[in-house]
């Protein structure tokens, strides 16, 4: 992912969208040098503003990291919903695989956001409420599908949060394995290959969660 930081124009008194520019600057700094490279001063320099300017939006470095993670969650949610919109009237299990593809696609296309988003920026509960809300919305996409599956009889009866955790673990783990280079490159070199791999892996999980534990229920549906 190419990270572009919009700098303040030399002939402009104000930046225009300083908050977003600082988020992009923070993301770039994290991608290039990790947490030690990130500071509000460094982000301000990349955005072409004074060292004091970031404090209008972020009280400290932790708040900037939290804002990056929050935007990451919102982008993740949007990516999953975009995939779901392509099969809105399809069977639940087809929609689940679409959400999984959206999740893994986001990880591969935006690895910087993906790492920061799940890098532990939450801190003490209640510190960053909008970040927590964004995280809950992303998780809710998967949980809603699981709840619908249980209610409709598509999936086995069980604790929806436990089943959702199984789903989340799979799609998150696959995304992380790919961006860390732990999946053979020849299997994930193209978007089509990544989609096919995600589809196949998520299909295996759904067979395990299906109401018919032998998987025959899934075969009848698909």
DANORDA-V275614 format. One line per field, one symbol per residue. psi: psi as a letter, one per 30 degrees, with the letter a starting at -180 (. if undefined). A space follows every 50 residues. Layout:
# DANORDA-V275614
psi = ???
This chain:
# DANORDA-V275614
psi = kkjkjjlkkfgkeleeieeeeeeeeeeeeeeegaeffkleeeeeeefhll ffefffekfaeeeeeeeeeeeeeeeeeeeeeeeeffheglleeeeeeeee eeeeeeeefieeeeeeegghfeakkfeieeeeeeeeeeefeeeeeeeeee efgellkajeeeeeeeeeeeeeeeeeeeffggkkeffgfleeeeeeeeee eeeeeeefflejfffeeeeee.
